[in-house]
Amino acid sequence: MSVFHFKPFSFVKKDASQSFSLISKPNTPFHYVEAYNALRTNLNFIATENNAHSFVVTSAIPNENASNASLNLAISLASEKKRVIIVDCDLRKPALQQALHLESCTSGLVHVLTGKVTLEKAICNCESPNLSVLVAGDVDGNPSALFDQDEMKTIVEALKRQFDYVILNAPPVSVVTDASILGQYVDGALLVVRSKFAPREAVLLAKHKLEAVHVKIFGVILTEFNSRKINKSSGYSHMHRYQY
C-alpha cells in the first residue's frame, strides 16, 4: 500500500468544515502542485500494473480533506490529457458543485439514479480541459439505498467505458456505508487520512470496513503532513519547497 503526503492550504472556503485548495488556481505554490503530480504519477503506475482506472476516494472520519484530494487528483490526471470524470457521491454533504462554480448544472447523480435524466445529459464540463463532473444533485431519501442498486453499478460501468479515469468522491467510510458499497463497483479505493487528526482506531476501522467487502485499498493520502520538521532533522530543510 502506497502513502502520499500533502500539506493543504485554502483558496475557497465553503464553511468551517470544508475548504478547497485547487491546483488549477493561479499562484498555487509549486510544492503543492508537485505533490499532486507525484500522486498522479503513482496512480498511473498503479493503473498500469493493476489495470485499475476507477477509484473511490474516502476518509475514515469527516474533515480529512478527502473531497479536496479527490478533486485535485482528478484535475492533475486531466492535465495529462486523460479523459477524467469525478462523481460527487457525498450526497449528504455535496461540495464539488460549489467548489467548481457549476451552478448551471441543474442535474446530477441523484437525477440519473432516479431516472429523471440520462447520464449523458447530467455530465458537466468544467474549466479544466478533459475534466468532466457529475454533481450530486438533489437528495431525497436514503443515499445508501440509492447506491446499493443495479442502477449505480450500471452508471459506473458506463463511465468506465467513456473515460480513462473515474473518481468517486465518497463520504467517510467509518461513518456511513456509502464508500463500502461504491468500492465494489470500482477497481479499488484511496483512503485519505489527516495527519494527527484521525484516531488510529478510526483509520483501522475504515480499512477493515473496506476490506470486509473485498475493496482493494491502493494507497493512503496523508493530508496536513508537516514535512518541514522531518526535513530539518534530516539535513534537507533547504529543500522544503519541493516537499508535499
C-alpha positions as CSV (number, residue, x, y, z in Angstrom):
1,M,0.0,0.0,0.0
2,S,1.4,3.4,-1.0
3,V,1.3,6.5,1.2
4,F,1.2,10.0,-0.4
5,H,1.8,13.2,1.6
6,F,0.0,16.5,1.2
7,K,0.1,19.8,3.2
8,P,-3.0,21.7,2.1
9,F,-3.7,25.4,2.1
10,S,-7.0,27.1,1.5
11,F,-8.2,29.0,-1.6
12,V,-12.0,28.6,-1.3
13,K,-13.9,28.2,1.9
14,K,-17.4,26.7,1.8
15,D,-17.9,26.6,5.5
16,A,-15.9,26.0,8.6
17,S,-15.6,22.2,7.9
18,Q,-14.9,22.3,4.1
19,S,-12.2,24.1,2.2
20,F,-10.8,23.6,-1.3
21,S,-7.2,24.3,-2.4
22,L,-7.3,23.7,-6.2
23,I,-4.1,23.2,-8.1
24,S,-5.7,24.8,-11.2
25,K,-5.9,28.2,-9.5
26,P,-3.3,30.9,-10.3
27,N,-0.4,31.4,-7.9
28,T,-0.7,27.9,-6.5
29,P,2.5,27.1,-4.6
30,F,4.9,24.9,-6.6
31,H,5.3,22.3,-3.9
32,Y,1.5,21.8,-3.7
33,V,1.1,21.2,-7.4
34,E,4.1,18.9,-7.5
35,A,2.6,16.8,-4.6
36,Y,-0.4,16.1,-6.8
37,N,1.7,15.5,-9.8
38,A,3.6,12.9,-7.7
39,L,0.2,11.3,-6.7
40,R,-0.8,11.3,-10.4
41,T,2.5,9.5,-11.4
42,N,1.9,6.9,-8.7
43,L,-1.6,6.4,-9.8
44,N,-0.6,6.0,-13.4
45,F,1.8,3.3,-12.3
46,I,-0.9,1.6,-10.2
47,A,-3.3,1.8,-13.3
48,T,-0.7,0.1,-15.5
49,E,0.3,-2.6,-13.0
50,N,-3.2,-3.5,-11.9
51,N,-5.3,-2.5,-14.9
52,A,-7.1,-0.1,-12.4
53,H,-8.7,3.1,-13.7
54,S,-11.6,3.6,-11.4
55,F,-11.3,4.6,-7.7
56,V,-13.4,5.6,-4.7
57,V,-11.8,8.3,-2.6
58,T,-12.9,8.3,1.0
59,S,-11.7,9.0,4.5
60,A,-12.0,7.5,8.0
61,I,-13.9,10.4,9.6
62,P,-15.2,13.8,8.5
63,N,-12.9,16.8,7.9
64,E,-9.9,15.0,6.5
65,N,-9.9,16.9,3.2
66,A,-11.0,13.9,1.1
67,S,-13.1,15.9,-1.3
68,N,-10.2,18.3,-1.8
69,A,-7.8,15.4,-2.5
70,S,-10.2,13.7,-4.9
71,L,-10.8,16.9,-6.9
72,N,-7.2,17.8,-7.2
73,L,-6.3,14.3,-8.2
74,A,-8.9,14.5,-11.0
75,I,-7.6,17.9,-12.1
76,S,-4.0,16.6,-12.2
77,L,-4.9,13.5,-14.2
78,A,-6.9,15.6,-16.7
79,S,-3.9,17.9,-17.2
80,E,-2.1,15.0,-18.6
81,K,-4.7,14.8,-21.4
82,K,-6.5,11.9,-19.8
83,R,-10.3,11.9,-20.0
84,V,-11.3,12.1,-16.4
85,I,-14.7,12.3,-14.6
86,I,-15.2,12.9,-10.9
87,V,-18.5,12.0,-9.4
88,D,-19.8,13.6,-6.2
89,C,-21.1,10.6,-4.3
90,D,-21.2,12.5,-1.0
91,L,-25.0,13.0,-1.2
92,R,-25.3,14.1,2.4
93,K,-22.7,17.0,2.2
94,P,-22.1,17.6,-1.5
95,A,-19.4,20.1,-2.2
96,L,-17.9,19.7,-5.7
97,Q,-20.6,21.8,-7.5
98,Q,-19.9,24.9,-5.4
99,A,-16.1,24.3,-5.4
100,L,-16.1,24.3,-9.2
101,H,-18.8,27.0,-9.6
102,L,-21.0,24.7,-11.6
103,E,-24.3,26.4,-10.6
104,S,-25.5,25.9,-14.2
105,C,-25.5,22.1,-13.7
106,T,-29.1,21.5,-12.8
107,S,-29.0,17.7,-12.9
108,G,-26.7,15.3,-11.1
109,L,-26.2,11.7,-9.9
110,V,-29.4,11.5,-8.0
111,H,-31.4,12.5,-11.1
112,V,-29.7,9.8,-13.1
113,L,-30.3,7.2,-10.4
114,T,-34.0,8.0,-10.2
115,G,-34.4,8.0,-13.9
116,K,-35.2,11.7,-14.3
117,V,-32.4,12.4,-16.8
118,T,-30.0,10.4,-18.8
119,L,-26.4,10.1,-17.8
120,E,-25.2,12.0,-20.8
121,K,-27.4,15.0,-20.0
122,A,-26.2,15.1,-16.4
123,I,-22.5,15.2,-17.1
124,C,-21.0,18.7,-16.9
125,N,-17.7,20.0,-18.2
126,C,-15.6,22.4,-16.1
127,E,-12.8,24.9,-16.8
128,S,-10.0,22.2,-16.6
129,P,-9.7,20.6,-20.1
130,N,-10.5,16.9,-20.3
131,L,-12.3,17.0,-16.9
132,S,-16.0,16.2,-16.5
133,V,-18.1,16.3,-13.4
134,L,-21.2,14.5,-12.3
135,V,-22.5,16.6,-9.4
136,A,-24.6,15.1,-6.6
137,G,-28.0,16.6,-7.4
138,D,-30.9,17.0,-5.1
139,V,-31.0,14.3,-2.5
140,D,-34.3,12.8,-1.5
141,G,-34.3,9.7,0.7
142,N,-31.5,7.4,1.9
143,P,-28.3,7.8,-0.1
144,S,-27.0,4.3,0.8
145,A,-30.1,2.8,-0.6
146,L,-29.6,4.7,-3.8
147,F,-26.1,3.3,-4.2
148,D,-27.0,-0.3,-3.3
149,Q,-28.8,-1.0,-6.5
150,D,-28.1,-2.1,-10.1
151,E,-28.5,1.4,-11.4
152,M,-25.4,2.7,-9.7
153,K,-23.3,-0.1,-10.9
154,T,-24.6,0.5,-14.4
155,I,-23.7,4.2,-14.2
156,V,-20.1,3.4,-13.1
157,E,-19.7,0.8,-15.8
158,A,-20.9,3.3,-18.4
159,L,-18.4,5.9,-17.1
160,K,-15.5,3.4,-17.3
161,R,-16.2,2.9,-21.0
162,Q,-16.3,6.6,-21.7
163,F,-13.4,7.9,-19.6
164,D,-9.8,7.0,-18.9
165,Y,-10.2,7.6,-15.1
166,V,-13.3,7.5,-12.9
167,I,-13.0,9.1,-9.5
168,L,-15.9,8.6,-7.0
169,N,-15.8,11.2,-4.2
170,A,-17.4,9.4,-1.2
171,P,-18.2,10.3,2.4
172,P,-16.2,8.9,5.4
173,V,-16.3,5.1,5.4
174,S,-16.4,4.8,9.2
175,V,-19.5,7.0,9.4
176,V,-21.8,5.6,6.7
177,T,-21.7,2.6,4.4
178,D,-21.7,4.5,1.1
179,A,-18.0,4.2,0.3
180,S,-18.0,0.4,1.1
181,I,-20.9,0.0,-1.4
182,L,-19.3,2.2,-4.1
183,G,-16.0,0.5,-3.7
184,Q,-17.4,-2.7,-5.0
185,Y,-18.2,-1.0,-8.4
186,V,-14.7,0.3,-9.0
187,D,-11.2,-1.1,-9.1
188,G,-10.2,0.0,-5.6
189,A,-10.0,2.7,-3.0
190,L,-7.7,5.6,-2.0
191,L,-8.0,6.3,1.7
192,V,-7.4,9.9,2.9
193,V,-6.0,10.3,6.4
194,R,-5.4,13.7,8.0
195,S,-2.2,13.8,10.0
196,K,-2.6,14.0,13.8
197,F,-6.3,14.2,13.4
198,A,-7.9,10.8,12.7
199,P,-7.7,8.4,15.6
200,R,-5.7,5.2,14.9
201,E,-8.8,3.2,15.7
202,A,-10.9,5.1,13.2
203,V,-8.4,4.5,10.4
204,L,-8.1,0.8,11.2
205,L,-11.9,0.6,11.2
206,A,-12.1,2.3,7.8
207,K,-9.5,-0.2,6.5
208,H,-11.5,-3.1,7.9
209,K,-14.8,-1.9,6.5
210,L,-13.4,-1.6,3.0
211,E,-11.5,-4.9,3.1
212,A,-14.6,-6.7,4.6
213,V,-16.4,-6.2,1.3
214,H,-13.3,-7.0,-0.7
215,V,-12.4,-3.4,-1.7
216,K,-8.7,-3.2,-2.5
217,I,-7.0,-0.2,-0.9
218,F,-4.4,1.0,-3.4
219,G,-2.9,3.7,-1.2
220,V,-3.3,6.3,1.6
221,I,-3.2,10.0,1.0
222,L,-1.8,11.7,4.2
223,T,-3.0,15.3,4.4
224,E,-1.7,18.2,6.6
225,F,1.6,16.3,7.0
226,N,4.4,18.6,8.2
227,S,7.3,17.6,6.1
228,R,9.4,20.6,7.2
229,K,10.1,19.1,10.6
230,I,11.4,15.9,9.1
231,N,13.5,17.7,6.5
232,K,15.1,19.9,9.2
233,S,16.1,16.9,11.3
234,S,17.4,15.1,8.3
235,G,19.5,17.9,7.0
236,Y,17.3,18.6,3.9
237,S,15.4,21.7,5.2
238,H,16.6,23.8,2.3
239,M,14.6,21.6,0.0
240,H,11.3,22.2,1.8
241,R,9.7,23.9,-1.2
242,Y,9.8,20.6,-3.1
243,Q,8.0,18.7,-0.3
244,Y,4.4,17.8,0.0
